[in-house]
């Protein structure tokens, strides 16, 4: 069985259509259809069903999907297992949005320069989802916020950066009392569904501040732009640069002590790529 056909099948399921899978795989839709039909003949059952311009996985397809993912992962691991002296192979990491643009590029530039045989695939997502992906073996490591729960014994976590909360305000409000700004100006709130947003909510409660809420969103870069445009103030972690360019904003420290947002790396201790991970962690 050609593993390329399995890879095509997984791509079709993940993308939701043959056209989208073709774009991802950089082949024609006709080639995607042909490879899928060949795999179905080898398996002896239909794996997907067309529904307009999209596809739906069949019961048989759903039954082999996870095994196909595992098989493709094992095939990708063969290169890592075969390498003896040199540190090389593929490293699968995850990162949230601000980590991906802030701390990750600098770390990766050092890793690739020191170990040119390493290739890296990167997945973006929420910290909680990336935690699960590392625990499930889908990722080798991920840059995530410190989890508000006990970690699985199969993984470890290392602190990389602490980011204290600050009030983000237009430049003309520099020198103003941060609590007064939070109580009297419209608040552009950091999404409470995110772990960093929970810390913001906790601080507001502890300071007995009832904000005048205007927006709530999960992008720190977008929040900074909105503050720059005069739409309100924000209480956010002082995240790693780069920030959006040419913002006329000020970061005001808080008068009360509060727990900072803690960004770190979580990794699987039993990963087959443990030699790669050790080199990666050393550079961090």
N, C-alpha and C positions, 0 to 999 in steps of 0.2 A: 504494500500500500504506500502510495506517494504521500509523504507528510505535507507536501505543498498543497495537496488537495484538502487535507484536514485544516490547514491554515486558512485556505480560502473559505471553507465552510464556516469556521469560527468568525472570520471577518464579516461574512454575509449576515450572520446572526447578530453580531455586535453593532453593525452599521444599519441594519434594518432593511437594506435593499441591495440588489446586485450592483446597481449603478454606483452607490456610495462605496461599496466594497471594492469595486474596480478602481475608483479614484484613490482609495487608500493603498491598494496593492500596486498601483501604477500599471494595470493591465486593462484590456478591453472588457466590457460587460459580457461579450460573447465568450471570452476565455473563462470568465468567472462561471458562467452558466455551464460551459462544457466540463470544467473541473468538478463542479458540484454534481452534475449528472454522472460523471465517471465514478465519483465517490459513492453515490447512491447505488450504482450497479454493484460495486465491490461490497458494500454493506448489505445489500439485498433489501433495502427499504427506502421509501422517500424520507428525506431529512428536512426539507423545507417545502412550504406551499406558498405560491404567489397569491397576493391579495392586492390587486391594483398595481401600484408602483412599488409596494412594499412586499416583504416576505414574512411569513409566520413559521416558526419552527414546529415541526410535527412532534408527536409523542416519541417516535424513534429518534429524531434529532435531539430532543431534549435529553433522552436517555444516554446518548453518547457525548453530549457537549462537554461536561466536566472532565470526562476521561480524555477527550481530545485535547482540552487545555493542558491537562497534566502531562500528556504525552509530548506535546509541543514544548512544554517547559523542560522536560527531561532531555529532549533532543538538543535544545539550546544549551543545556548544562554540559553536554559532552565535551565541548571545547574547553570549558573551565576545568573539568576533571583531567583532561589530557595534558594540560600545561603543567610542567614539573618545576623547572627552575624560575622561569619568568612569571611575574604577576601579570595576568591578562585575563581576558574573557569579558562577559557581559555583566554589568551591575545594574539591577533594577531598583530605582529609588523613587520616592514620592516626595512631594513638597506642596505646602500651601502657597497661596498667591504671593504674599509679601516675602516669604522665605525664598521663593523661586527667583524673584527679581533682586532680592537683597543679599543674603549670605551665600546662597548656593553657587552662583556663578564664580565667585572668588575661590571657593573651595574646589570646584570642579576644574578650574584652570590650573591649580596647583597639582591636583591628582593626575590630570591628563599629561601635564608636562613631565611629571616624575615617572608615570607608568603609561607610556604611549600605547601599549597593547590593550588597555582597558577601553571597552565601549560602554556607554551608559544610556539606558532608556529611562525616561522620566514620566511619571504620572502626577497630575495635579488633582487636588481634592481637599475635602474637609479633614481636619486632624482625626476625627473619630473614624472616618472611613479609611484613612491611611493606616491608622493603628490596626484596624481589622485586617487590612491587606497584608501587613507585615506578619501578624499572627497566623494568617492562613497560608503564608508562604508565597503569596502573589508578588510581594515586594521583598527585597533584601533589607532595605532600610528606608526611613522616611524622616523628613524634617517636619516636626509636629509640635503643637503646644503640649505642655506637661498635662498628662491625663488626670482628671479629677476622680480617678478610681484606681484600684490596685491593678498592676499589670499582670498579664499572664506570665507564668514562670519561664516560658520559652523565649521571652524577649527581654532586652535590656534597654535602658534609656540613659542618655548623657546630656547634661545641660550645655547649650552652646551660647545662649544669649538671654539676658534679662532686659525687659522693656517696661519701664515704669509708666504708669498712666500720666498723661498730661492733658491740659485743656488746650485745644487747638482753636485759635480765634483770629479774626482779621488783624492785620498789623496795627491798625489804629486803636486796637484795644490793649496793646502792650502796656503792662503796668497795672491793669485792672485786677481786682480781687477775683480769683478763679471761681470761688463759690458763688459770688454775686453774679458772675457771668452765667454760670450753670442754672441759676435760679430765675434770672430775668430775661435771658436771651433765648431764642428758639434753639432747641437742641436737635442736632443731626446725630441720631443715636446709632451706635455700633450694634449690629444685629444681636438680639438677646438669645437667638438660637445657636450662636457660636460661643465657644468657651471663653474667648476674649471678651465677648459681649456680656457674659455672666459677671466678670470682674467689674465691668463698668457699672452694672446694675447694683452689685453689692456696695460699691463705693457711694453711689447716690443714696442708698438706703442708710448707710452708716453715717453719712454727713447730713441726713435728714433734709435732702434736697428733692423737691418735687418739680421736675423740669417741665418746660413748655415744649412738648414734642412736636416736631415738624416732619422729619423723615426718619426712616429706619432702614439701613442697608448694610450689606456685608462686605463692601469693598472699602478698605481704608484709603486707597488712592482716590476713589470717587468722593469720599467724605472730605478729604483735604481740598479737592477742587471746589466742592460746594461751599466750604467755609471761605475760600478765597473769593467766591462770587457774592459773598455777603448774605448767604441764606441761613446763617446761624453759627453756633459754636459746636464743638464736639469734645467728648471725653474719650480719648483713645490711647492705646499703647504707643510709645515712642518707637515706632518700627524702623527697621534698618533701611538705609538709603540704597538705591535712589528713590526719591519722591518725584511726582510730576514736576516738570520744569516751570520756573518763573511764577511760583506761588508767593503771594504777598500775605503770609500768615505768620503767626507767632506761637511758640509752644510755651505754655505757662505751667510751671510745676505746681503740685497740689500741696496744701498745708497739712493735710493729715497723712499719716503713714498708710500705705496700702500695699497689698501683695502685687508684685510686678507680673506681667505676662512673661512666662518662661518658655523659651523656644529651645528645643533640643532635637536630638536624633534618636530614633528608636530602631532597633535592628533585631533580626532573628539570630539567636545564638547557635542554632543548629543548621544554619544555611550551608548548602554545598559550596557556596562562594565565600566561606569564612576567611580565606586568605586575602581575597579582594577586600572584604569588609574591614579587616584589620588595617590594611593599608589606607583605606578610605577614612577610617576613624582616626588614625594617626594624624592625617592631614587636617582633620577638623580640630 
